[in-house]
C-alpha cells in the first residue's frame, strides 16, 4: 500500500512565524489526506495526524500509542547525540509528558487535587483582584499610546499565579520566565541560541529548583512545591531527577501556555471588533470566548506518540515502532469538526477543541487556565471600549509550544 506523502512543510519552526501561513499549509495538507507520511530533514520519518477525530482516537488509546520514547520533533542528530550521552532522547529530564502507564497515573495523582475546581475556588478572589490590577496597568499604558500587550500583560499575569501556587517568591518570577521562554522557545534563535534544544536551560532550571526542593524537604510549607518535594510513590520518595522534572514542568507549562492563549485572544478581539462588541454587551459570553481563544491559540502545536503494536489509523497501516505527530493546530481548524473553523466566534457552540489535549494526558492545569483567561477578559470587557492592532503581531518560531512574542495594541478605555 502506497503511503500518502506531502511536500508541504508544516514542521520547521520558522513556518510558525505567520499564523495565516501555517493555517493555510495545514489546510492544504488536510486536502491531501487525513494522515500523511513525512520524510523531512532534519527529523526522523513520522506520520502527521491532521484530523480532529484521528487525534482523539490516538489520545484515547494510550495502550497502543505511547508517549515514550519520542515526544516531540527534534533533529535526528540531536536525538542521536542525547541517546549516546544519556541513553534516551530527553537526557535526564522525565516529566509527566514523557510517561506511560502506570508511571503516568501515579505521578499525576500527586498533584491532581491542586488543580481541581475545589482548591482553585479558593483562588478566585485573588485571580479577580490580579485581573483588576492588570487592567489598571492597561489603563495606565493606554494613556501614553500603543504598548506591547504580550510583554505587559499576557506574560506576567499567569506567571504570578503559578509562582504563587508553587510557593516561589515573586522576586524569582523573572528567572522562571527567562528559563521558561528559553526552554519552550529553544528553536527560536532570539529565545535560545545555544543549539541544544533546551537541554542546558533544563539543567539551569534544575539548579534553581534544587535549592527550593531542599528547603521544602527540610521545612515543608502549604504550597505545591512542598507536595512535589516530599512526594512518595509506592512508599518510596521520588528521585531527585523526577522531583526536579515535575517542578520544572509545573513552573514552565503552568503559565506559558496560558500567556499564549491570553495574547492570541487579545489579538483576535482586535482583529474582530464585532466579536469584542458582543463580549462587552454580554458578559455571560466570557466563558465560551475563552474556549474560542484556546482553540485559536492552540499553544501546543504537536506531540508525538509511538505505536506499541502494528495498527491502523485513518485507513493507513502503522507499524509498531513508527511515530505519529498529533497536529493539534490542524485538528482545531478541521472543517469536519468545526463550522467555519477559520472564523473567530466568541459564542461558538459546540467547541470541542483539543488545545488541552484529550484522554489520560489532557492538561493538568486546564481549570486553572480557564479561570485565569475568564477573569482577565471579564475585566477587559467591563472596562475597555476598543482594541486595535498598532503593528504586526510577532510569533515565537517554534513547532511545539508557543504563541506571540509581541502584540502592539492601541486601547481606549470606557
N, C-alpha and C positions, 0 to 999 in steps of 0.2 A: 504493500500500500504506500503510495507516494505521500510524503509529509508536506502539508501546506506551509509555504515559507513566505517571507516578505523581504523587500529591500528597504522598507521604511525604518528609519532609526527613531525609536521612541525610548531609547535606553541610555544614550550618552547624557551625562549631567548637563551639558550645555544646552540641550534642546528644551530643558525645563525653564529656561530664562524668559520664555514667551508663552504665557498661558494659552493664548489663542492658537499658536502654532502647535503646541503639544496636543491640544484638544483635537485639532484638525488631523494630526497624524494618527492619533488613536482611533478616530472615527474612520479614517481610510483603512486602517488595519482591520477594524471590525467588519468592514465591507469585504475583506479578503478571506475571513474565516473567524470562527469563534475561538479557536486556539491555533497558534502558529508556531512552527519550529524556527528558532532563532539561532543563527550562527553568525555572530558579530564580535569581532575583536574589540576589546581585549578579554571578553568573557568566555567562559566555557558554554557550550550549547545548552539551550533550555527551551521549554515551551512557554509562550506568552499566553496567559489566560485572560481573555478580554471581556467576557460577558458576565453580567451580574449573577445569573443563575449558576454558571460554572464556578465562579469564585466561591459562592456559597456552598456548592457541592463539595469542593475541596476542603473548605474551612470546617464543615460539619463532620468530616470523616478523618479524625486525627489518628486513626489506626493505620489507614492506608497512606496518608500524606503526612510526612514527618517534618518537624522544624529542623532537627539536626540531620546532616552536618552543615548545611549550606543555607543561610537565612537571607542574605542579600547579595546583589550583584557586585562582585569585586573582581578586579582584573586577575586573570589566571596566574600571572607571575607573582602577584601579591599573595594569593592563596597558597601557591607552592612554597614561597619563602616562609610564610607563617606556619604552615604544616611542618616544614623542616625544622623550624625553631621550637615550636610549642607542641607539635603533634596534632594540631587541629587548625581550622580556618580562622578562629576568633582569638587566638592567643589565650591568655589567662582569663579573659572575660567570658563569663557564662551567666546570662541573665534568664529571667522567666521566658523571654522570647526565644531563647535557644533550646529550651527544654521540651521534652515529650513526656508522656505519662510513664510512670506515676510521679516522676520528679516535679513536673509542672504543677500538678494539682496540689501536692504537698507544700510547695513553696508559695503558690498563690494564696493558699488558705492562711498563711502567716499574717497577711496584711489586708485581706479582703474586707474584714469588718470595718477597717478605717475608711474604706471607700464606698460604704453603703449609705443609703439616704439617712438612716437613723443618726449616725455620727455626724454626717455632713450638715444635717439640720441645725446642729449647734453652731455652725459657721455662717449661717445665713445672714445674721445681722452684721457680722464682721465683713462679709462679702458686700453687703449693701452699702456699708459705710466706705469701704475701699472703692467701690464703683463711683460713689459720690465724689470721693477725693480725686479720682482720675478725670471725672467730667469737670470738676473745678479746674483741674490742670488744663483741660481742653479749652475752657473758657478763658483762662489767662493767656494761653498761647494764641488763641484765635484773635485776641485783641491786637496782636502785633503782626498779623498776616499769616501766610501759609506756614505750616510746620509738618514735621515728619511723624505721622500718627504711629507708625510701627515702633520707632525708637522711643517716643514719648509716652505711649500708652499701651500698645499691643504687647510689647515685650515685658515691661516691668510689672504690669498688673497681675498676670497669673504667676509670675516669678515669686512675688512676695507671698502669695497664697501657699505655694508648695513649700517654700522655705519655712513658713510659719508652721505648717503641718509636720514637717520633718524636725522642727525644733532647731533649725540653723539660725544663727544671728543675722539680722538684717544687713550687718556690715559685710557678711560673706556673699551677699547676693550678686555683686559684680563679678566675683570669681566664679560662682556657679554659672552665671550667664556666659562668661567667656568660654569656659570649658564645654558647656553645652553646645554653643554655636560652633566651636572648633570640631566637636565630636560629630554632630549631625550635618555640619557643612563641610565635612572633610574633603569632599571632591571639588569644593569651590576654592580657587586659589586665594580669594580675598579672606576666606574664613580659616583655612588651614593649608599652608603651602609646603608642609614638610614631606608630602608624598607617601605617608604611611597609613592613610585612610583612617586616622583617628586613634591608632594604637598608642602613640606617645601621649596623646591627650588623655586616653583612658588611664594610663599609668599615673599621670599627674592628678587626675580625678581621684584615683585610689589613694595617692599620697595624702590628699586633703581629707578624704573621708576616713582614712585610717586613724587619724587623730581624734575625730569625732566619735568613731566607734569605740575606741579605747576609753574615752571619757564616759560614754554611756554604759559600758560594761562595768566600769568602776563605780558609777553613780547614776543608775537609770533615772530618767525623767518621764513625764507623761507626754511623750511625743513619739512620732513614728520611727525615728532613728533608734530610739531605745528598744522598740519592738524588734527591729531588724538585728540590732547588735546583740540582743540576748536571746534570740530565737533558737529553738531546737526542733529537729525533725527526727521522729522515731527515737526520741530520748537523747540524741546527740546534737551538740551545737553545730551551727553552720561553720564551714571552713572560712578562713579569712577572705579568700577569693570569692566565695559565694556571697558572703556578707557585703563585701565592697561592691560586687557586681549588682546586687539587689539595690543597695543605696544609690549607686550611680544611675541605674535605670529610673528610679523614682524621682531623683533630683533633676534629671535631664528631661525625660519624657513627661514629667509631671507639669511642665509649663510650656515647653517648646511647641508642642502640637496645638495647645490652646492658643498661644500667641499667634500662631499661623492662622488659625480659624478667625480670631478677632481681626487681624489685619485684612484678610481676604473679605471678611464680612463687611468691614468698613468700605473697602474698595468697591464692593458690589452695590452698596447703598449709594455711593457717589455716582456710580455708573447708571444706576436705575432710580432716579429721583421719585418716580411714581410709586415704586415699592417702598421707599422711605416715607413717603407721604401716607401710605396705607398703615405703616407701622406707627407713625405719630398719631394717626387718627384712632387707632385701635390697639391699645397696649396689650390686649389679650393675644395678639399675634406674635409676641416676643418669643414664645416657645417654638412654634413652627419656623419662625425666622431663624432662630439659632440652628435648627436642624438643616435648613437650606444652606446656611453658612458652612456648616460642617461638610455637607455634600459637595458644595462648590470648591471648598479649600482642599479637602482630602489630603491632609498633611503627610500621611504615609502613602507614598506612591506605589510601593510594591513590597511584598515579602516573597521569599522563595519557600517551596516545600519540595520534598524528595519522595518519590514513590517507593513504598516499602515492598510492594509486590507488583507483578505485571497487572495492569489495569487499563481502563479506558476512560477518556474524558472528551465529551462533545463528539463522540464517534471516532476519536483518534486513539489508537493503541499507544499506551505509555508503558515503557519497560521499567522494571524495578531498577532503582538507582538513577533514573532520569529526573531532572528537576523541572518544576513549573514555577513561573513568576506570576503571582496574583496581582494583576494590574488594577488596583483599586480605583485609580482615577478614571480609567476606561469603564470599569463596571458602574461607576457613579454617573457616567454620561451615556449609559447604554439605552439606546432607543427602545429596546424591548422591555425595559424595566421602568422607564420614566417617560411621561408625556412631555414633549418639547424639552429634552434634557439640557439643552444649551441656554435655556431661559432661566433667569434668577427670579424665583417666585417665593415670597416670604410666607405665603399661605399654601404652599404645595402640600397636597394630601392625596394619597399616601406618600410617604417619603422614606422608603426602606433603604436608605443609603448604607454604604459599607465603610464609612470613614472611620469607624471604631473597630473594624473587623467583624468577625462573626464566629460563633461556636465557642469552643473551650478557651481560645486565645483572645476573645474580644477584650477591648481595652479595659484595664482595671480601673482607670480613672474617669470613665465615661460620665458618671453622675456629677463628679466634681467639675469637669469641663462644661457640662451643660449648665450647671448653676452659675459658673463664672461668666459665661457668654451671655446668658439671660440677664443676669444682674447688671452687667455693663451696658448692654444695649437697651434695657428698660430705662436706665438713667439717661442715655443718649437721646432716646426717643422723646423723653419728657422735657428735655432742656435744649436740644439742638434744633434749629429751624431748617438749615440747609447744609449739605455736604457737597463739595466739588473737588475734583482732582486738580491739583496745582502743578502737575508734572506727571511723567510716566512712572508707574509702579515698577520697582526693580525686584526681581526674584532671586532667591538663592539658587545657584547652579548645582542641583542635586537630583538624582533619580530615585532617592529613597525617602528621606524625611525632611520637609522644609516648607517654606512659604515665602513671604515677602521680606526683603531686606529693608526696603524703604517705600513709604507711601506718602508722598507730599499731598496735603489736602488744604483746602480753604474752608473754614467752618464759620457759619453765622449762628449765633445763639438766639434763642427766643427772647 
